């Protein structure tokens, strides 16, 4: 995997948090396709090397958002964060959403801003504003994600900084650019979307003016090959 194209719309290093997850892997691939410099914040350097290649080991920052020292080291020298971090609610051995999606994201956003990381992009979820949603049976995961979102919005809504929070529908595995996409605000959409298109939307949010300080939902619509997803941002207010 190499950065073989030059993107003139974003110049800087992007820290991808949660890069070894299925969505995170797609984020790295899309950054590479756009020729954007990247770094990874991962729990396991071995897993990252297995996925992306040992030749990129100097780009791996190992640690957890539970540890402020790890965060400080990971964000150093980066100009943007794209985070696909979320608690593994089906694994009883993993930290709960209150630790990862709420407290961890709060610390992550604050430390990133204090280290002059100008842009923070978070992949969250549909239905975070709906406490009665069935997913909240899993340790209030959606409510914890909303509190994490609120922390990002509070910390990054300052002059000179910006955030984007994406709330995708149910995540599917598939190649990008195969569907029309529907973007919306107000947490009213229902549906699914390919992880690859979520990753592309996160990367495009680095430079698209409609994404600046925006929280929005996204799902896929009718099958239709696309050359770019940028026109779908026009659906946003």
C-alpha positions in Angstrom: 0.0 0.0 0.0 1.5 3.3 -1.0 0.4 6.9 -1.3 0.5 7.1 -5.1 -1.7 10.1 -5.7 -1.4 13.7 -4.5 -4.5 15.3 -2.9 -4.3 19.1 -3.3 -7.3 19.7 -1.0 -5.8 18.4 2.2 -2.1 18.8 3.2 -1.2 17.2 6.5 -0.9 14.0 8.5 -4.1 12.2 9.5 -4.1 10.0 12.6 -6.5 7.1 12.1 -7.7 5.7 15.5 -9.2 2.2 15.5 -7.4 1.5 12.2 -7.3 -2.3 12.6 -11.1 -2.5 12.8 -13.1 -3.2 9.6 -14.1 0.4 9.1 -10.7 1.7 10.1 -9.0 -0.4 7.5 -11.1 1.2 4.9 -10.3 4.6 6.1 -6.6 3.9 5.7 -7.2 2.6 2.2 -9.1 5.7 1.2 -6.5 8.0 2.6 -3.9 6.1 0.6 -6.0 6.3 -2.6 -6.2 10.1 -2.1 -2.5 10.4 -1.4 -2.9 11.7 2.1 -0.2 11.1 4.7 -1.4 8.9 7.5 -0.5 7.5 10.9 -2.2 4.8 13.0 -3.3 4.8 16.6 -3.7 1.1 17.4 -3.8 -1.3 20.4 -1.6 -3.9 18.6 1.3 -3.0 16.4 1.5 -6.7 15.4 -2.1 -6.7 14.1 -1.4 -3.4 12.3 1.7 -4.8 10.7 -0.2 -7.9 9.6 -2.9 -5.7 7.9 -0.9 -2.9 6.5 2.7 -4.2 6.2 5.7 -4.2 8.5 7.3 -1.5 6.3 4.9 1.0 7.8 5.9 0.2 11.4 7.2 3.8 11.9 3.7 5.0 11.4 2.2 3.0 14.2 1.4 4.6 17.6 0.5 1.8 20.0 -1.8 2.5 22.9 -5.3 3.2 24.0 -7.6 6.2 24.5 -7.8 5.0 28.1 -4.3 6.3 28.6 -3.6 10.0 28.2 0.1 9.5 27.7 -0.6 7.2 24.8 -3.0 9.8 23.3 -0.3 12.6 23.6 2.2 10.4 21.8 -0.2 9.4 19.0 -1.5 12.9 18.1 2.0 14.5 18.1 2.7 16.0 14.7 -0.8 15.2 13.2 -3.1 17.9 11.8 -6.3 15.8 11.8 -7.8 12.8 13.5 -10.3 10.3 11.9 -11.6 8.0 14.6 -13.4 4.8 14.1 -13.0 3.8 17.8 -16.0 2.2 19.6 -16.5 -0.2 22.5 -16.9 -3.9 21.7 -20.2 -4.3 23.5 -20.5 -8.0 22.7 -17.2 -8.8 24.4 -17.5 -8.9 28.2 -13.7 -8.7 28.6 -13.6 -5.3 26.8 -13.9 -1.9 28.4 -17.5 -0.7 28.5 -18.9 2.1 26.3 -18.7 4.5 29.3 -15.0 4.1 29.3 -14.4 4.1 25.5 -17.2 6.0 23.8 -17.8 8.6 26.6 -14.7 9.1 28.8 -12.1 8.0 26.2 -13.5 10.2 23.4 -13.7 13.2 25.8 -10.0 12.8 26.7 -9.0 12.1 23.1 -10.7 15.2 21.7 -9.3 17.5 24.4 -5.7 16.2 24.1 -5.9 16.4 20.3 -7.0 20.0 20.4 -4.5 21.0 23.1 -1.8 19.6 20.7 -3.1 21.7 17.8 -4.8 18.9 15.9 -7.1 21.2 13.9 -9.7 18.7 12.6 -11.4 15.9 14.5 -13.7 13.4 12.6 -15.6 10.8 14.5 -17.5 7.8 13.1 -20.4 7.4 15.5 -23.8 5.7 14.8 -27.4 6.3 13.8 -30.0 6.5 16.7 -27.6 7.9 19.3 -30.4 10.4 20.3 -32.9 7.5 20.9 -32.4 6.1 24.4 -35.2 3.5 23.8 -33.3 2.0 20.9 -32.6 -1.8 21.3 -28.8 -1.3 21.0 -28.9 0.6 24.3 -29.5 -2.6 26.0 -25.8 -3.2 25.6 -24.5 -1.0 28.4 -26.2 2.2 27.0 -23.8 2.2 24.1 -25.7 4.7 22.0 -26.2 7.1 24.9 -22.5 6.8 25.6 -21.7 7.6 22.0 -23.9 10.7 22.2 -22.0 11.9 25.2 -18.7 11.4 23.4 -20.1 13.3 20.4 -21.1 16.2 22.7 -17.6 16.3 24.1 -16.1 16.5 20.6 -18.5 19.2 19.6 -17.8 21.2 22.7 -14.0 21.0 22.5 -13.7 21.5 18.8 -16.3 24.3 18.3 -13.6 27.0 18.7 -12.1 29.3 16.2 -9.3 27.7 14.2 -10.6 24.1 14.9 -13.4 22.0 13.3 -15.1 18.7 13.8 -17.3 16.3 11.7 -19.4 13.6 13.3 -20.7 10.9 10.9 -23.6 8.7 12.0 -23.7 5.8 9.6 -26.5 3.2 9.4 -26.0 -0.5 9.9 -22.5 -1.3 8.6 -22.1 -3.6 5.6 -19.0 -5.0 3.9 -18.7 -4.1 0.3 -16.7 -2.1 -2.2 -17.2 1.7 -2.4 -19.0 3.8 -5.0 -21.8 1.2 -5.7 -24.8 3.2 -4.4 -26.5 6.5 -4.2 -26.1 7.8 -0.7 -28.5 9.7 1.5 -27.2 12.3 4.0 -29.4 13.9 6.6 -29.5 15.6 10.0 -31.8 15.2 13.0 -31.3 11.5 13.5 -34.3 10.5 11.5 -32.8 8.2 8.8 -32.9 4.4 9.0 -31.0 2.0 6.8 -27.6 0.5 6.1 -24.4 1.6 4.4 -21.1 0.0 3.3 -18.1 0.6 5.5 -16.1 1.6 2.5 -18.5 4.5 1.7 -18.4 5.6 5.4 -14.6 5.7 5.1 -14.7 7.7 1.9 -17.2 10.2 3.5 -14.9 10.6 6.5 -11.9 11.3 4.3 -13.8 13.7 2.1 -14.9 15.5 5.3 -11.2 16.6 5.7 -11.7 19.2 3.0 -15.4 19.5 2.1 -16.9 22.8 3.4 -20.3 21.2 4.0 -18.7 18.8 6.5 -17.2 21.6 8.7 -18.7 21.5 12.2 -21.4 19.2 11.0 -23.1 16.1 12.5 -24.9 14.1 10.0 -26.4 10.6 9.3 -25.7 8.6 6.2 -27.2 5.5 4.6 -27.1 4.0 1.2 -29.9 4.2 -1.3 -30.4 2.7 -4.8 -27.6 0.8 -6.4 -25.8 3.0 -8.9 -22.1 3.2 -9.7 -20.5 6.4 -8.6 -17.2 8.1 -9.5 -17.2 10.2 -6.3 -19.5 10.8 -3.3 -18.8 14.5 -3.0 -22.1 15.6 -4.6 -24.0 13.9 -1.8 -22.7 16.4 0.6 -25.0 19.0 -1.1 -27.8 17.3 0.8 -26.5 18.9 4.0 -27.7 22.2 5.3 
